[in-house]
Amino acid sequence: MGADGNPEELISLGDISKLWNCSRTTVARRLRSGEVQAIKFGTSRNSMVRYLRADVEAYLKSQFDNRVS
């Protein structure tokens, strides 16, 4: 994960779990809703999946805003 926080940066499930301080399983379960678009590299079941940092941060902000409202 880059230190500059570039919004176009692609980050992995593991990076997100470190950012959110939770398990990869929890992150996968939260992202499965489809609110954050996954970018898949390849066509196999084990293809590499990444997420745009800006999308992940927007999702987290929306979840926080919903709890505060």
C-alpha positions in Angstrom: 0.0 0.0 0.0 1.4 3.3 -1.0 2.2 6.0 1.6 0.8 8.8 -0.5 -2.8 7.7 -0.3 -3.3 8.1 -4.1 -7.1 7.7 -4.7 -6.4 5.9 -8.0 -4.2 3.4 -6.2 -5.3 -0.2 -6.4 -5.3 -2.0 -3.0 -5.8 -5.6 -2.1 -8.2 -7.3 0.4 -5.2 -7.7 2.7 -4.4 -4.0 2.5 -8.1 -3.1 3.3 -8.1 -5.5 6.3 -5.0 -3.6 7.7 -6.6 -0.3 7.0 -9.8 -1.3 8.7 -8.0 -3.3 11.4 -10.1 -6.4 10.9 -9.8 -9.8 9.3 -9.8 -10.5 5.5 -12.9 -12.5 5.9 -14.8 -9.6 7.4 -13.6 -7.3 4.6 -14.7 -9.9 2.0 -18.1 -10.2 3.6 -18.6 -6.4 3.7 -17.4 -5.9 0.1 -19.5 -8.8 -1.3 -22.5 -6.5 -1.3 -21.1 -5.0 -4.5 -21.0 -1.4 -3.3 -17.3 -1.3 -4.0 -16.5 -2.4 -7.5 -13.8 -5.1 -7.7 -11.2 -5.0 -10.5 -10.4 -8.6 -11.5 -7.2 -9.4 -13.3 -7.7 -12.7 -15.2 -10.6 -15.1 -15.7 -9.9 -18.0 -13.4 -11.5 -18.5 -10.0 -8.2 -17.6 -8.4 -7.7 -14.3 -10.3 -6.1 -11.3 -8.6 -8.7 -8.8 -7.3 -8.0 -5.2 -6.4 -10.1 -2.3 -5.3 -9.7 1.5 -5.9 -8.6 3.2 -2.7 -11.1 6.1 -3.4 -14.0 3.6 -3.7 -13.0 1.8 -0.5 -12.7 5.1 1.4 -16.1 6.3 0.0 -17.7 3.1 1.1 -16.2 3.4 4.6 -17.4 7.0 4.8 -20.9 6.1 3.7 -21.1 3.4 6.4 -19.9 5.8 9.0 -22.3 8.5 7.9 -25.3 6.1 8.0 -24.5 5.2 11.6 -24.2 8.8 12.7 -27.4 10.0 11.0 
